[in-house]
Amino acid sequence: MQDIFREHIEKVIPLTDEEFAFVFSHFSYQRYKKRQYLIREDDHVEHAYFVVSGLLKLEYTDLSAKRHIVSFAMEDWWETDFMAYFNGTKATMSLQCIEDTDVLCLSLADYHKLCSGLKKMERFFLKKSNSGHIASQQRILSFLTSNAKERYDQLLQQYPSLFQRVPKTLLAAYLGISRETLSRLSY
């Protein structure tokens, strides 16, 4: 697990053994079972999560009780309800395991200690944050400018493994289409 995490960080910044030990000391490890929640709506969000293995879904439930899949997070990805995490507010979204999942957990206090104690980690988190913003904007543009078939094809091209790991009902919800439409598109 440490090797996986170090490799992830070193895609962005180099670390000495001492620096990595310092970084890793700010994280805790947690294992969750399929269908288990890491965050439920209205929870206080205590951690951001780095996915070591497994698969998560971030979900929002609107006022009419309709569930919307905001994102999936698989190995080598970060996830949480970032607004609640950084602002200290209650979660507006739920984070749930689609598969058994191993994560490294980072509290906000440890995030700040890590960034102030090792400045290059600020650069790492900035790069990760920027990548996340870009991906979010691309997803929004896809919804604004692409039809269901184009969104399906884009997702299949970008993340083909999701189609083997995620139930079709969740893929349909993520794409903003019905399960029946997804079945037609996948043939």
Backbone as a chain_set.jsonl record, in Angstrom:
{"seq": "MQDIFREHIEKVIPLTDEEFAFVFSHFSYQRYKKRQYLIREDDHVEHAYFVVSGLLKLEYTDLSAKRHIVSFAMEDWWETDFMAYFNGTKATMSLQCIEDTDVLCLSLADYHKLCSGLKKMERFFLKKSNSGHIASQQRILSFLTSNAKERYDQLLQQYPSLFQRVPKTLLAAYLGISRETLSRLSY", "coords": {"N": [[0.814, -1.19, 0.0], [1.907, 1.276, 0.792], [3.821, 1.606, -1.199], [2.214, 1.915, -3.482], [0.926, 4.309, -2.861], [3.075, 6.065, -2.616], [4.099, 6.003, -5.209], [1.951, 7.178, -6.531], [2.018, 9.843, -5.535], [4.555, 10.589, -6.396], [4.248, 10.822, -9.099], [3.745, 13.407, -9.437], [5.346, 14.999, -7.688], [8.764, 14.685, -6.577], [9.946, 12.657, -3.83], [11.952, 12.283, -0.94], [13.013, 9.457, 1.07], [12.646, 10.152, 3.756], [10.919, 12.342, 3.532], [8.679, 11.076, 2.417], [7.998, 9.355, 4.532], [7.237, 11.259, 6.417], [5.002, 12.375, 5.096], [3.31, 10.08, 4.881], [2.797, 9.582, 7.537], [0.718, 11.214, 8.226], [-1.607, 10.104, 7.449], [-4.333, 7.791, 7.857], [-5.323, 4.355, 7.725], [-8.093, 2.655, 6.29], [-10.529, 0.112, 5.896], [-13.324, -0.688, 3.957], [-16.469, -2.271, 3.414], [-18.354, -3.558, 0.6], [-21.147, -1.603, -0.293], [-21.033, -0.18, 2.066], [-21.027, 2.956, 3.78], [-18.871, 5.756, 3.582], [-19.291, 8.385, 3.944], [-22.264, 9.953, 4.848], [-25.098, 11.84, 3.776], [-25.551, 14.863, 5.506], [-23.718, 14.197, 7.467], [-20.835, 15.113, 9.437], [-17.967, 15.869, 7.7], [-15.078, 14.232, 7.937], [-12.767, 13.375, 6.633], [-10.663, 13.347, 3.687], [-10.306, 11.051, 1.043], [-7.981, 8.751, -0.233], [-8.049, 6.396, -2.721], [-6.949, 3.231, -2.414], [-7.538, 0.615, -3.187], [-10.411, -0.687, -4.816], [-13.753, 0.704, -5.292], [-15.697, 3.622, -5.384], [-18.739, 5.573, -5.055], [-19.92, 8.852, -5.422], [-22.693, 10.549, -4.393], [-25.619, 12.503, -4.871], [-28.668, 13.452, -3.444], [-31.629, 14.809, -4.54], [-34.269, 17.259, -3.825], [-36.606, 15.995, -4.539], [-36.096, 13.426, -3.967], [-34.646, 12.089, -5.86], [-31.802, 10.359, -6.945], [-28.514, 11.315, -7.799], [-25.607, 10.504, -9.489], [-22.609, 11.839, -8.806], [-19.897, 11.377, -9.088], [-17.509, 8.751, -9.736], [-15.006, 6.939, -7.981], [-12.031, 5.354, -8.302], [-9.176, 3.165, -7.935], [-6.226, 4.988, -7.152], [-7.371, 7.482, -7.107], [-8.777, 10.431, -5.587], [-11.318, 11.238, -3.2], [-14.127, 12.854, -1.681], [-16.706, 14.707, 0.009], [-15.997, 17.573, -0.976], [-16.693, 20.264, -0.527], [-17.923, 20.224, 2.013], [-15.83, 19.132, 3.495], [-13.683, 21.022, 3.313], [-14.966, 23.372, 4.19], [-16.042, 22.801, 6.615], [-18.684, 22.156, 6.934], [-21.868, 20.395, 6.985], [-22.249, 17.299, 5.22], [-23.441, 17.3, 1.894], [-23.646, 15.348, 0.16], [-23.399, 11.779, -0.368], [-20.997, 9.206, 0.188], [-20.245, 6.131, -0.984], [-19.35, 2.656, -0.973], [-18.917, 0.748, -3.882], [-17.615, -1.527, -4.349], [-15.689, -3.72, -2.172], [-13.437, -1.732, -0.408], [-10.296, -0.165, 0.071], [-8.863, 2.521, 1.736], [-6.825, 5.453, 2.183], [-6.928, 7.808, 4.694], [-7.282, 11.273, 5.206], [-7.339, 13.757, 7.487], [-8.652, 17.12, 7.824], [-7.151, 18.729, 9.507], [-4.699, 17.336, 9.501], [-4.141, 17.573, 6.8], [-3.583, 20.335, 6.625], [-1.352, 20.47, 8.357], [0.41, 18.847, 6.95], [0.742, 20.251, 4.527], [1.877, 22.646, 5.485], [4.135, 21.674, 6.687], [5.606, 20.455, 4.697], [6.266, 21.93, 1.962], [6.183, 21.198, -0.739], [4.076, 19.465, -0.887], [1.874, 21.095, -0.957], [2.003, 21.919, -3.609], [1.563, 19.441, -4.819], [-1.124, 18.88, -3.993], [-2.394, 21.077, -5.139], [-2.029, 20.566, -7.861], [-3.528, 18.175, -8.064], [-6.038, 19.156, -7.351], [-6.493, 21.032, -9.408], [-6.601, 19.276, -11.604], [-8.909, 17.882, -10.934], [-10.82, 19.956, -11.085], [-10.703, 20.545, -13.816], [-11.617, 18.103, -14.894], [-14.224, 18.121, -13.854], [-15.303, 20.379, -15.149], [-15.166, 19.481, -17.781], [-16.989, 17.391, -17.675], [-19.358, 18.796, -17.13], [-19.515, 20.353, -19.483], [-19.852, 18.268, -21.293], [-22.411, 17.376, -20.608], [-23.829, 19.629, -21.357], [-23.403, 19.893, -24.094], [-23.399, 17.449, -25.446], [-25.054, 14.543, -26.75], [-26.82, 11.666, -25.405], [-25.637, 9.313, -26.454], [-23.109, 10.231, -27.263], [-22.064, 11.026, -24.751], [-21.994, 8.537, -23.503], [-20.133, 7.187, -25.166], [-17.854, 8.791, -24.715], [-17.378, 8.317, -21.968], [-16.91, 5.567, -22.026], [-14.587, 5.505, -23.581], [-12.791, 7.011, -21.978], [-12.806, 5.709, -19.445], [-12.808, 2.691, -19.552], [-12.801, 0.478, -17.808], [-14.736, 0.995, -15.902], [-17.109, 0.092, -16.99], [-17.05, -2.606, -16.615], [-17.115, -2.825, -13.907], [-19.072, -1.29, -12.647], [-22.498, -1.313, -11.837], [-25.105, -1.314, -14.303], [-27.317, 0.331, -13.805], [-26.247, 2.334, -12.179], [-24.328, 3.434, -13.894], [-26.044, 4.474, -15.841], [-27.381, 6.416, -14.297], [-25.221, 8.112, -13.75], [-24.669, 9.04, -16.31], [-26.94, 10.422, -16.805], [-29.202, 9.28, -17.956], [-31.827, 6.872, -18.727], [-31.996, 3.456, -17.561], [-32.864, 1.774, -19.578], [-32.292, 3.266, -21.883], [-29.51, 3.245, -21.705], [-29.065, 0.506, -22.16], [-29.852, 0.303, -24.844], [-27.898, 1.934, -26.008], [-25.575, 0.523, -25.551], [-25.474, -1.534, -27.304]], "CA": [[0.0, 0.0, 0.0], [2.78, 2.45, 0.834], [4.438, 1.756, -2.517], [1.177, 2.446, -4.379], [0.701, 5.703, -2.502], [4.273, 6.85, -2.951], [4.129, 6.11, -6.676], [0.918, 8.164, -6.877], [2.525, 11.186, -5.227], [5.758, 10.885, -7.183], [3.869, 11.2, -10.465], [3.645, 14.866, -9.42], [6.518, 15.579, -7.014], [9.681, 13.682, -6.028], [10.058, 12.638, -2.377], [12.988, 11.458, -0.321], [12.42, 8.487, 1.999], [12.235, 10.883, 4.955], [9.734, 13.127, 3.188], [7.532, 10.176, 2.288], [7.629, 8.918, 5.885], [6.502, 12.387, 6.999], [3.699, 12.428, 4.424], [2.505, 8.904, 5.223], [2.427, 9.643, 8.957], [-0.48, 12.031, 8.362], [-2.74, 9.338, 6.932], [-4.746, 6.553, 8.516], [-5.828, 3.358, 6.777], [-9.414, 2.121, 6.622], [-11.114, -0.833, 4.933], [-14.779, -0.651, 3.941], [-17.127, -3.348, 2.668], [-19.298, -3.178, -0.435], [-22.374, -0.944, 0.162], [-20.805, 0.592, 3.277], [-20.867, 4.393, 3.563], [-17.786, 6.506, 4.192], [-19.951, 9.644, 4.283], [-23.7, 10.044, 4.572], [-25.623, 13.203, 3.761], [-25.705, 15.498, 6.821], [-22.584, 13.877, 8.337], [-19.662, 15.978, 9.456], [-16.979, 15.2, 6.842], [-13.815, 14.248, 8.665], [-11.599, 12.974, 5.841], [-10.56, 13.137, 2.246], [-9.901, 9.655, 0.895], [-7.224, 8.264, -1.386], [-8.484, 5.022, -2.95], [-5.856, 2.282, -2.646], [-8.182, -0.419, -4.008], [-11.862, -0.661, -4.721], [-14.519, 1.637, -6.11], [-16.664, 4.424, -4.629], [-19.608, 6.494, -5.794], [-20.344, 10.057, -4.728], [-24.082, 10.661, -4.818], [-26.421, 13.602, -4.337], [-30.116, 13.212, -3.503], [-32.292, 16.105, -4.646], [-35.448, 17.449, -2.98], [-37.65, 15.034, -4.923], [-35.542, 12.109, -3.601], [-33.95, 11.473, -6.993], [-30.363, 10.261, -6.693], [-27.65, 11.682, -8.918], [-24.223, 10.102, -9.302], [-21.729, 12.965, -9.09], [-18.632, 10.829, -9.589], [-16.976, 7.483, -9.277], [-13.591, 7.045, -7.613], [-11.389, 4.048, -8.252], [-7.786, 3.177, -7.501], [-5.368, 6.109, -7.519], [-8.175, 8.697, -7.134], [-9.162, 11.059, -4.319], [-12.739, 11.6, -3.164], [-14.847, 13.242, -0.475], [-17.565, 15.856, -0.25], [-14.952, 18.571, -0.781], [-17.228, 21.491, 0.052], [-18.101, 19.999, 3.452], [-14.499, 18.861, 4.057], [-12.906, 22.254, 3.446], [-15.717, 24.437, 4.85], [-16.496, 22.375, 7.929], [-20.145, 22.078, 6.93], [-22.391, 19.033, 6.875], [-22.212, 16.736, 3.873], [-24.627, 17.38, 1.037], [-23.572, 14.153, -0.674], [-23.014, 10.53, 0.298], [-19.912, 8.467, -0.45], [-20.536, 4.733, -0.69], [-18.553, 1.645, -1.672], [-19.512, -0.14, -4.877], [-16.835, -2.743, -4.105], [-14.85, -3.615, -0.982], [-12.537, -0.627, -0.726], [-9.259, 0.242, 1.007], [-8.553, 3.938, 1.541], [-6.01, 6.22, 3.117], [-7.764, 8.913, 5.146], [-6.551, 12.477, 5.585], [-8.181, 14.768, 8.143], [-8.335, 18.485, 7.401], [-6.041, 19.194, 10.353], [-3.473, 16.735, 8.976], [-3.909, 18.196, 5.494], [-2.909, 21.615, 6.866], [-0.021, 20.175, 8.913], [1.217, 18.292, 5.862], [1.077, 21.329, 3.59], [2.788, 23.616, 6.102], [5.373, 20.999, 7.05], [6.331, 20.057, 3.488], [5.664, 22.834, 0.977], [5.944, 20.56, -2.039], [2.761, 18.819, -0.851], [0.923, 22.098, -1.448], [2.059, 21.82, -5.067], [0.9, 18.182, -5.157], [-2.576, 19.031, -3.837], [-2.851, 22.042, -6.136], [-2.091, 19.849, -9.143], [-4.674, 17.26, -7.985], [-7.237, 19.994, -7.354], [-6.666, 21.545, -10.767], [-7.041, 18.161, -12.449], [-10.306, 17.638, -10.592], [-11.632, 21.05, -11.648], [-10.752, 20.349, -15.268], [-12.503, 16.965, -15.146], [-15.596, 18.564, -13.565], [-15.741, 21.254, -16.24], [-15.376, 18.657, -18.964], [-18.242, 16.656, -17.48], [-20.438, 19.766, -17.31], [-19.602, 20.648, -20.926], [-20.404, 17.088, -21.942], [-23.863, 17.402, -20.393], [-24.413, 20.764, -22.063], [-23.2, 19.891, -25.545], [-23.385, 16.111, -26.043], [-26.237, 13.725, -26.538], [-26.591, 10.489, -24.56], [-24.692, 8.4, -27.12], [-21.777, 10.844, -27.188], [-21.611, 10.923, -23.359], [-21.681, 7.117, -23.295], [-18.875, 6.894, -25.873], [-16.766, 9.49, -24.012], [-17.108, 7.595, -20.728], [-16.314, 4.286, -22.406], [-13.219, 5.765, -24.038], [-11.959, 7.481, -20.871], [-12.755, 4.792, -18.299], [-13.448, 1.428, -19.97], [-12.941, -0.477, -16.71], [-15.977, 1.258, -15.177], [-18.199, -0.677, -17.582], [-16.965, -3.954, -16.066], [-17.161, -2.772, -12.441], [-20.201, -0.509, -12.141], [-23.809, -1.771, -12.326], [-25.644, -0.482, -15.375], [-28.215, 1.359, -13.264], [-25.418, 3.445, -11.704], [-23.769, 4.088, -15.084], [-27.123, 5.263, -16.433], [-27.579, 7.595, -13.449], [-24.074, 8.995, -13.952], [-24.793, 9.63, -17.641], [-28.173, 11.197, -16.883], [-30.127, 8.598, -18.858], [-32.512, 5.731, -18.114], [-31.345, 2.137, -17.716], [-33.27, 1.265, -20.897], [-31.505, 3.998, -22.89], [-28.151, 2.704, -21.627], [-29.06, -0.798, -22.821], [-29.872, 0.547, -26.302], [-26.618, 2.528, -26.426], [-24.462, -0.402, -25.397], [-25.499, -2.568, -28.36]], "C": [[0.864, 1.263, 0.0], [3.431, 2.695, -0.524], [3.468, 2.371, -3.519], [1.0, 3.942, -4.125], [1.9, 6.577, -2.87], [4.378, 7.047, -4.457], [3.122, 7.157, -7.152], [1.432, 9.594, -6.669], [3.683, 11.548, -6.144], [5.477, 11.034, -8.677], [3.849, 12.716, -10.588], [4.893, 15.51, -8.825], [7.44, 14.467, -6.538], [9.727, 13.788, -4.499], [11.262, 11.812, -1.947], [12.275, 10.454, 0.592], [11.904, 9.184, 3.255], [10.972, 11.704, 4.689], [8.503, 12.227, 3.063], [7.067, 9.677, 3.655], [6.817, 10.012, 6.587], [5.097, 12.47, 6.408], [2.803, 11.298, 4.922], [2.032, 8.937, 6.677], [1.156, 10.456, 9.197], [-1.755, 11.306, 7.922], [-3.065, 8.165, 7.845], [-5.342, 5.643, 7.444], [-7.193, 2.877, 7.243], [-9.867, 1.182, 5.507], [-12.628, -0.775, 5.088], [-15.307, -1.79, 3.074], [-18.055, -2.754, 1.604], [-20.598, -2.702, 0.219], [-22.198, -0.125, 1.446], [-20.573, 2.063, 2.913], [-19.618, 4.906, 4.263], [-18.339, 7.828, 4.704], [-21.437, 9.484, 3.948], [-24.098, 11.515, 4.576], [-25.916, 13.648, 5.189], [-24.633, 15.094, 7.835], [-21.618, 15.056, 8.377], [-18.586, 15.225, 8.674], [-15.603, 15.343, 7.474], [-12.592, 14.002, 7.801], [-11.793, 13.178, 4.347], [-9.94, 11.759, 2.104], [-9.106, 9.441, -0.38], [-7.578, 6.79, -1.541], [-7.273, 4.155, -3.306], [-6.368, 1.152, -3.532], [-9.678, -0.324, -3.794], [-12.474, 0.443, -5.555], [-15.596, 2.299, -5.259], [-17.571, 5.185, -5.581], [-19.968, 7.651, -4.873], [-21.717, 10.404, -5.285], [-24.773, 11.82, -4.114], [-27.89, 13.229, -4.485], [-30.822, 14.564, -3.495], [-33.571, 16.139, -3.802], [-36.589, 16.504, -3.324], [-37.194, 13.591, -4.698], [-34.916, 11.371, -4.785], [-32.448, 11.499, -6.711], [-29.578, 10.547, -7.969], [-26.23, 11.234, -8.585], [-23.341, 11.273, -9.744], [-20.42, 12.461, -9.681], [-18.427, 9.42, -9.081], [-15.521, 7.729, -8.899], [-13.032, 5.636, -7.486], [-9.942, 4.218, -7.82], [-7.049, 4.395, -8.042], [-6.127, 7.433, -7.614], [-8.436, 9.167, -5.711], [-10.646, 11.354, -4.369], [-13.163, 11.978, -1.76], [-15.913, 14.231, -0.912], [-16.658, 17.051, 0.042], [-15.48, 19.87, -0.17], [-17.364, 21.334, 1.573], [-16.754, 19.811, 4.146], [-13.746, 20.169, 4.315], [-13.63, 23.36, 4.21], [-16.212, 24.064, 6.24], [-18.013, 22.336, 8.056], [-20.587, 20.62, 6.844], [-22.385, 18.59, 5.416], [-23.54, 16.953, 3.155], [-24.699, 16.16, 0.121], [-23.179, 12.957, 0.188], [-21.921, 9.857, -0.51], [-20.041, 7.017, -0.01], [-19.667, 3.811, -1.537], [-19.408, 0.868, -2.665], [-18.853, -1.51, -4.769], [-16.212, -2.619, -2.715], [-13.733, -2.638, -1.317], [-11.57, -0.353, 0.415], [-8.887, 1.685, 0.692], [-7.528, 4.402, 2.555], [-6.794, 7.489, 3.412], [-6.898, 10.078, 5.606], [-7.521, 13.473, 6.205], [-7.769, 16.152, 7.64], [-7.18, 19.047, 8.225], [-4.72, 18.628, 9.85], [-3.124, 17.261, 7.591], [-3.128, 19.503, 5.682], [-1.505, 21.415, 7.436], [0.923, 19.686, 7.82], [1.664, 19.394, 4.901], [2.026, 22.357, 4.205], [4.133, 22.978, 6.44], [6.224, 20.581, 5.863], [5.69, 20.795, 2.313], [5.378, 22.171, -0.366], [4.624, 19.796, -2.064], [1.661, 19.805, -1.226], [0.847, 22.039, -2.969], [1.343, 20.547, -5.542], [-0.623, 18.342, -5.102], [-3.144, 20.044, -4.821], [-3.005, 21.366, -7.494], [-3.302, 18.911, -9.167], [-5.984, 18.043, -8.048], [-7.519, 20.542, -8.75], [-7.156, 20.459, -11.715], [-8.511, 17.837, -12.196], [-11.236, 18.699, -11.151], [-11.781, 20.883, -13.157], [-11.715, 19.222, -15.612], [-13.966, 17.358, -14.905], [-16.127, 19.459, -14.678], [-16.008, 20.464, -17.512], [-16.688, 17.873, -18.868], [-19.431, 17.587, -17.678], [-20.619, 20.096, -18.79], [-20.199, 19.48, -21.696], [-21.923, 17.054, -21.798], [-24.536, 18.52, -21.179], [-24.392, 20.601, -23.578], [-23.303, 18.525, -26.213], [-24.702, 15.391, -25.794], [-25.849, 12.475, -25.739], [-25.557, 9.541, -25.165], [-23.273, 8.949, -27.038], [-21.222, 10.778, -25.769], [-21.214, 9.487, -23.024], [-20.327, 6.77, -23.918], [-17.674, 7.56, -25.185], [-16.383, 8.741, -22.736], [-16.428, 6.262, -21.014], [-14.865, 4.455, -22.843], [-12.308, 6.156, -22.874], [-11.751, 6.432, -19.79], [-13.412, 3.448, -18.643], [-13.656, 0.444, -18.823], [-14.213, -0.236, -15.897], [-17.118, 0.383, -15.69], [-18.181, -2.137, -17.119], [-17.271, -3.962, -14.565], [-18.408, -2.114, -11.868], [-21.511, -1.074, -12.696], [-24.396, -0.78, -13.333], [-26.598, 0.603, -14.863], [-27.428, 2.57, -12.765], [-24.761, 4.175, -12.875], [-24.818, 4.982, -15.737], [-27.36, 6.538, -15.629], [-26.445, 8.595, -13.635], [-24.185, 9.74, -15.287], [-26.062, 10.47, -17.801], [-29.195, 10.606, -17.831], [-30.806, 7.45, -18.111], [-31.703, 4.459, -18.348], [-31.647, 1.561, -19.097], [-32.474, 1.946, -22.012], [-30.063, 3.483, -22.887], [-28.065, 1.362, -22.337], [-29.071, -0.632, -24.337], [-28.524, 1.061, -26.796], [-25.494, 1.512, -26.415], [-24.488, -1.53, -26.415], [-25.011, -2.036, -29.669]], "O": [[0.569, 2.214, -0.724], [3.579, 3.839, -0.953], [3.844, 3.238, -4.307], [0.935, 4.738, -5.062], [1.743, 7.69, -3.374], [4.708, 8.138, -4.924], [3.408, 7.93, -8.066], [1.286, 10.445, -7.547], [3.779, 12.681, -6.615], [6.389, 11.346, -9.443], [3.925, 13.257, -11.691], [5.436, 16.457, -9.392], [6.961, 13.408, -6.133], [9.566, 14.874, -3.941], [11.548, 10.765, -2.529], [11.079, 10.586, 0.854], [10.837, 8.838, 3.761], [10.068, 11.753, 5.523], [7.421, 12.57, 3.542], [5.864, 9.589, 3.903], [5.833, 9.724, 7.268], [4.119, 12.618, 7.14], [1.669, 11.536, 5.337], [0.984, 8.381, 7.004], [0.579, 10.381, 10.282], [-2.852, 11.855, 8.022], [-2.189, 7.62, 8.517], [-5.801, 6.105, 6.4], [-7.426, 2.709, 8.44], [-9.616, 1.43, 4.328], [-13.152, -0.808, 6.202], [-14.656, -2.211, 2.118], [-18.479, -1.602, 1.7], [-21.089, -3.318, 1.165], [-23.132, 0.559, 1.866], [-19.995, 2.371, 1.871], [-19.34, 4.535, 5.403], [-17.924, 8.331, 5.749], [-21.802, 8.949, 2.901], [-23.51, 12.329, 5.287], [-26.467, 12.886, 5.983], [-24.636, 15.601, 8.957], [-21.59, 15.885, 7.468], [-18.324, 14.057, 8.961], [-15.041, 16.436, 7.534], [-11.484, 14.377, 8.185], [-12.909, 13.18, 3.827], [-9.141, 11.342, 2.943], [-9.496, 9.885, -1.459], [-7.426, 6.014, -0.597], [-6.658, 4.325, -4.358], [-5.717, 0.774, -4.507], [-10.147, 0.07, -2.726], [-11.818, 1.041, -6.408], [-16.315, 1.633, -4.514], [-17.235, 5.415, -6.742], [-20.281, 7.455, -3.699], [-21.89, 10.537, -6.496], [-24.546, 12.082, -2.933], [-28.307, 12.745, -5.537], [-30.646, 15.364, -2.576], [-33.91, 15.155, -3.144], [-37.449, 16.24, -2.483], [-37.827, 12.651, -5.179], [-34.683, 10.164, -4.715], [-31.896, 12.518, -6.297], [-29.927, 10.089, -9.057], [-25.712, 11.551, -7.514], [-23.333, 11.646, -10.917], [-19.896, 13.029, -10.639], [-19.074, 8.967, -8.137], [-14.879, 8.629, -9.441], [-13.495, 4.835, -6.674], [-9.538, 5.298, -7.39], [-7.208, 4.787, -9.198], [-5.594, 8.408, -8.144], [-8.33, 8.397, -4.757], [-11.188, 11.681, -5.425], [-12.62, 11.477, -0.776], [-16.005, 14.556, -2.095], [-16.565, 17.492, 1.187], [-14.784, 20.507, 0.621], [-16.961, 22.219, 2.328], [-16.564, 20.284, 5.267], [-13.234, 20.389, 5.412], [-12.978, 24.207, 4.82], [-16.74, 24.909, 6.962], [-18.557, 22.468, 9.152], [-19.764, 19.724, 6.652], [-22.502, 19.406, 4.502], [-24.614, 16.808, 3.739], [-25.679, 15.963, -0.598], [-22.696, 13.103, 1.31], [-21.913, 9.925, -1.739], [-19.957, 6.707, 1.178], [-19.298, 4.14, -2.664], [-20.491, 0.391, -2.325], [-19.473, -2.53, -5.068], [-16.205, -1.532, -2.138], [-13.147, -2.711, -2.397], [-11.965, -0.314, 1.581], [-8.628, 2.036, -0.459], [-7.383, 3.827, 3.634], [-7.267, 8.165, 2.498], [-5.905, 9.889, 6.309], [-8.42, 13.975, 5.53], [-6.676, 16.329, 7.102], [-6.327, 19.762, 7.697], [-3.726, 19.349, 9.775], [-1.949, 17.382, 7.246], [-2.141, 19.749, 4.99], [-0.572, 22.113, 7.041], [2.092, 20.069, 7.777], [2.831, 19.453, 4.513], [2.894, 22.883, 3.509], [5.155, 23.663, 6.477], [7.43, 20.375, 6.002], [4.698, 20.338, 1.745], [4.429, 22.548, -1.054], [4.101, 19.507, -3.14], [0.626, 19.403, -1.756], [-0.237, 22.1, -3.547], [0.614, 20.567, -6.534], [-1.325, 17.985, -6.049], [-4.271, 19.88, -5.29], [-3.998, 21.575, -8.19], [-4.022, 18.852, -10.164], [-6.927, 17.632, -8.724], [-8.659, 20.516, -9.214], [-8.036, 20.706, -12.54], [-9.264, 17.554, -13.128], [-12.322, 18.382, -11.637], [-12.869, 21.062, -13.703], [-12.538, 19.362, -16.516], [-14.847, 16.968, -15.672], [-17.273, 19.312, -15.101], [-16.963, 20.745, -18.236], [-17.403, 17.716, -19.858], [-20.409, 17.211, -18.324], [-21.742, 20.115, -19.293], [-20.962, 19.678, -22.642], [-22.636, 16.74, -22.751], [-25.677, 18.378, -21.616], [-25.271, 21.117, -24.269], [-23.294, 18.449, -27.442], [-25.368, 15.596, -24.779], [-24.673, 12.266, -25.438], [-24.696, 9.026, -24.452], [-22.335, 8.199, -26.769], [-20.036, 10.503, -25.589], [-20.215, 9.254, -22.344], [-19.484, 6.14, -23.28], [-16.604, 6.96, -25.087], [-15.199, 8.552, -22.456], [-15.484, 5.877, -20.324], [-14.013, 3.633, -22.508], [-11.174, 5.684, -22.792], [-10.643, 6.281, -19.275], [-14.456, 3.109, -18.086], [-14.597, -0.349, -18.861], [-14.72, -1.162, -15.264], [-17.99, -0.022, -14.921], [-19.194, -2.829, -17.224], [-17.645, -4.998, -14.016], [-18.761, -2.361, -10.715], [-21.622, -1.291, -13.903], [-24.203, 0.431, -13.221], [-26.667, 1.686, -15.445], [-27.882, 3.705, -12.908], [-24.647, 5.401, -12.854], [-24.523, 6.108, -16.138], [-27.522, 7.615, -16.203], [-26.686, 9.802, -13.674], [-23.84, 10.918, -15.382], [-26.238, 11.148, -18.813], [-29.971, 11.338, -18.446], [-30.407, 7.101, -17.0], [-30.839, 4.404, -19.224], [-30.786, 0.933, -19.713], [-32.037, 1.297, -22.962], [-29.465, 3.305, -23.948], [-27.092, 1.102, -23.044], [-28.366, -1.357, -25.041], [-28.061, 0.674, -27.869], [-24.55, 1.629, -27.197], [-23.614, -2.397, -26.395], [-24.968, -2.771, -30.656]]}, "num_chains": 1, "name": "protein.A"}
